[in-house]
């Protein structure tokens, strides 16, 4: 069976009688079983997905199918799905089954999406390479010696390798966008609060946002349209009306675009990535858009600010995993104190332990003002400067990642180098604005390069439309 690029293509073949949802699910299950070395899926829901497919086929035949009928989706292993394992790719949740379904997942099911399985990720969504999973690393389908990015690496590879049409991931500091860049797919992080976080395992609650990995902007728009909106179970979610994003993807407007000069002068930026992004910038200028260099003086402060704040929140959020109520419990405990200590020492991996310890340190009485309070002030400066720029420009463009996919093991001994892989994605997370990564080229090794666009909060319609416009322009020029 041919690989499908969008739900529109799938629905066209279903309407013509060339395809059924059951055949489509069988195709994806076959592909997953043919590529176990990628380690993208931790578990597939074979019987259930096939049963869902047959039910959707009947709905399509009767004309009562939902918006997502024919959409086969994978879930990052941080999203709750009632009666299914939920582990955050960690041993500390080994054997745990979710007691309820995340709001975003429930909305997908209500529109007849078919969920095919749960996907590997960095443990508790902490990582930039998907090497931190307790179930082993995920491999990039373009080059199995390379990482897929993280933390939503399994979700990105599943779309890249045609193991499902789209994936639902989470983005705390770039965990959807950076793997999208490494794997050559579309990765959307909506405005903070646009999608309910109910049922998403918390890493850093003031940053976490459910996002989409897909082959097309159109599918990302449709999935956002279905998942977004108010939710009585999440007090932080926005109550703004949800536009029909999938119907707003055409634009002929001439935009004012700023490209962040500091990013392109960064020492760590790969020359081929720089050349590719600047090529898109020149193409937009030639097409009549106003494109200007802008200054952003806080580039060097973004990664430290992000990691101080997120580790502090992680230290608090991960306190609930203690071996008492659910999940893994150490067999070596002799009393309550040793139960806590040994369970967390044996259940959490090295990177999660590192971030919990760092977060506990910056929240301690002696260092709270020196680190945590100061980082909150810098976050405010970053947000204010980002918002100020977006008052003058419709979009800010910059690379998604400073390099293409790096080799497995290349940065594992150097946590700082790994953290710097997030240098261009954390700005949107700190500011809470929407951002997207779209594939705009490949380097000499055939590895994907991603362009990142940011815009004002809740301006996803123009972000998606302009991203679609750029991809169309690049396709025509190619």
C-alpha positions, 0 to 999 in steps of 0.5 A: 500500500502506498504511504498516505500524506494526509487524511484528505488522501485517505478519505478520497481513496475510501470514498472511491472504494479503493481503501477501507479503514480496516485495510489501513490499520492492517497496513500500519500494523504490518509496517510497525512489525516490519520495523521493530528496530526503530523502537517507536512503539512500546505497544500496539492495540491490534485487536482494538484498533481493528475493531475501531476501524471496522466500526468507523467503516460502518459509520462512513458507509452510513454517512455518520462518521466524525471529522477524523474517520480514517485518521490512524494515530499513535499516542506518546506514552504520557497521555492517559487512555483508560484501560491501557498501560501508561508508563512515561517510558519509565520503570517507576510506572511499570505495569500501571494502567490508566483509570481514565482518558485524557480530554484530548484523547477523548475528543479524538475518539469522539471524532472517530480517530483510530488509536493504534498504540502508545509510543516510546519517549524520553523518560517522563518527557525529559530529553532531546534525543529519545535515548533516555527511555527505560525501554531503549532508544528510538532510532531515526528512520532516515539513518539508524545511527542517528537520534530522532530527537526528543522527547517525542522521538517515538511519535516523530519516527512513527510518522516519518516511517509511515507507522501511523498517519499522525501522532499526539505528543507533548512539548515542554521546551521543544519536545514536539518541534525538535524531533519533527525537525530531525525526522522531517515532519510537521510539529506543532506546539499550540499556545499554552492553554489552548489544549487541556492538559487533563490526562497528560503526565506532568513534567513542568506544568507551566510549560507542558502543552499537548502537540501534534506530529503529522505529515501535513499542516492540514492534518495538524490543523484538523487535530488541533481543531478537535482537541482544543477548547475549554475543559471543566477538568483543567482550570488552566485551559483557555475558554476562547472559542476554537476556530475551524483551523482546517478551513483557514489554511489559504493566505495571500497576505503579505506578512512582516517577518522578523528573523532573529539575528542572534540565532544565525550568529550562534557558534553552535549553528550548523552551516547547512542548517543556517544556509537552508533557513536563510534560503527560505528567508530570501525566498519569502523576501523575493515573494514580496514579504517584508523580512527584517533582522531583529535583535533578541538579547536574551538568547544566552539566558533562555536555556539556563532559565528554562532548565531552572524552572522546569526542573523545579516544577519536575521536582514537585510533580514527580514527588507523587511517584513513591512506590506507595500508591501505584507503579513500581515498588522496590523489593529491597525496602525495609521500612517506609523511608527506605521504600521511598528512597529505593523505589525512586532510586531504582525506578527513575533513570539517571536523567530524571534523577538529575533533574529532580535533584537539580530542581530540589536544589534550586527550590531549597531555602538557601538558593531559592532567591538566587536561582528560582526567583531570578529565573522567573524574572528572566522568564518575564523579560523573555516573554515581554521581549518576545511579545514586543517583537510580535507586536511589530512582526507577524512571525519570527523565524529561526532554525528549529534546532542548531544541527540535524540529527546527531549520532546515537551516544554523541551527547550522552556523556555531556548533559550541557551539550544535550540541553543546548539542543533546545536553544532555539525551541525554549523561547516559545515555551518560556513565552507561551506562544504558539510555534511550529516546525516544518521541514524545509530541506536536507543536509549533505547526509540526507538529514532533515532540516526544520524551520521554526515559526512563532507568532502571537498567542492564539494566532494559530490560524495565521501560523498554520496558513503561513506554514502551509504557504511556505511548504507549497512554495518550496514544493513548487520551486523544487 
